[in-house]
Amino acid sequence: MQRELILGIPALGMLSLLLVAVFTMYILQQYYFGIFIAILYVVMRILTKKDPYLIDILIEHVNQKDFLVP
């Protein structure tokens, strides 16, 4: 069974990329940032070519709560 991908990357990765693009390009009117978004999309697509769960694992790791032992 294959993983469902939107344009080659996971849905959560595509959603975050779309939100960053909308915020920077339309709200802040920084249209040159579209080049950065395109490069980021290509990098995300290359990373998920072999492992489609990589972006989800990275996002989960960033959101994970840190437990510091005194």
Residue, then its C-alpha position, 0 to 999 in steps of 0.5 A: m500500500q502506497r502512502e498518499l502524497i500531494l504533488g510528491i510530498p505529504a499533506l502536512g508538509m504541503l500545508s505548511l509550505l502553502l501557509v508560509a507561501v501565502f503569508t510571505m507572498y500575499i500578506l507581507q507582499q514579498y513576492y521574491f520569496g516565491i523562489f525560496i518556496a520553489i526551492l524548498y518544495v524541490v528539497m522536500r520532494i527529493l527528501t520524500k522520494k525514498d522515505p515518504y514518512l520523513i517530513d512527518i517524522l521531522i515535524e513530529h520531532v520538532n513538536q515533541k515536548d522536551f523532557l529535561v532531567p535535573 
